Amino acid sequence: MRLTVYLAGEIHSSWREEIKEKAQTLQLPVDFVCPMENHDRSDAIGEEILGEQPDAVFRDEAASSFNNLRTQVLMNKADLIIALFGEKYRQWNTAMDASAALSLGKPLILIRPKELHHPLKELSSKANATVETVNQAIKALAYIFE
């Protein structure tokens, strides 16, 4: 059995690489997909496809439609979603992706530090598993294959 795992969360740190390396070390039969990690490309994709937009709002709207398309396709293909909430970056996209995963009926592992327990309590109660670290998420993922 091989799983496709969508890694939802901020794109500014290396947490995805850490998960990929740990999964590879454990020889887990997993393929990872994720949002566009090139922030500039993500912001510019609407204009790359549709052409120059009249202002920043239209530019954001155009980019959002194509980023949402990409996310929806990849999430629909995924067997499992891992969503990381960190302390440093704003987490709007992570919340949206985690909620979308639940709406799609996808199994969800939520990673969030203890300090974010209260603001994420409702989302956490809907997730299949809530952990505090990437290492715990990898252990949960590995358990599926036992």
Long-range contacts (C-beta under 8 A, 24 or more apart in sequence): 1-29, 1-145, 2-29, 2-30, 2-31, 3-29, 3-30, 3-31, 3-79, 3-80, 3-144, 4-30, 4-31, 4-32, 4-33, 4-77, 4-78, 4-79, 4-80, 5-30, 5-31, 5-32, 5-33, 5-78, 5-79, 5-80, 5-81, 5-82, 5-141, 6-32, 6-33, 6-34, 6-74, 6-75, 6-78, 6-80, 6-81, 6-82, 6-97, 6-101, 6-106, 7-32, 7-33, 7-34, 7-82, 7-84, 8-34, 8-35, 8-81, 8-82, 8-83, 8-84, 8-93, 8-94, 8-97, 8-98, 8-101, 9-83, 9-84, 9-85, 9-86, 9-91, 9-93, 9-94, 9-97, 9-111, 10-84, 10-86, 10-88, 10-89, 10-90, 10-91, 10-93, 10-94, 11-35, 11-36, 11-37, 11-39, 11-42, 12-39, 12-88, 12-89, 13-86, 13-88, 13-89, 15-84, 15-86, 15-134, 18-134, 19-82, 19-134, 19-137, 19-138, 22-134, 22-135, 22-138, 23-138, 23-141, 26-138, 26-142, 28-141, 28-142, 28-145, 29-145, 30-141, 33-74, 33-77, 33-78, 34-74, 35-67, 35-70, 35-71, 35-93, 35-97, 36-67, 36-70, 42-67, 71-97, 71-100, 72-100, 75-100, 75-101, 75-104, 75-106, 76-104, 78-106, 79-106, 79-107, 80-106, 80-107, 80-108, 80-109, 80-141, 80-144, 81-106, 81-107, 81-108, 81-109, 82-108, 82-109, 82-111, 82-137, 82-141, 83-108, 83-109, 83-110, 83-111, 83-127, 84-111, 84-112, 84-134, 84-137, 85-110, 85-111, 85-112, 85-113, 85-116, 85-120, 86-113, 87-113, 87-115, 87-116, 95-123, 98-123, 98-127, 99-123, 102-126, 102-127, 109-137, 109-140, 109-141, 111-136, 111-137
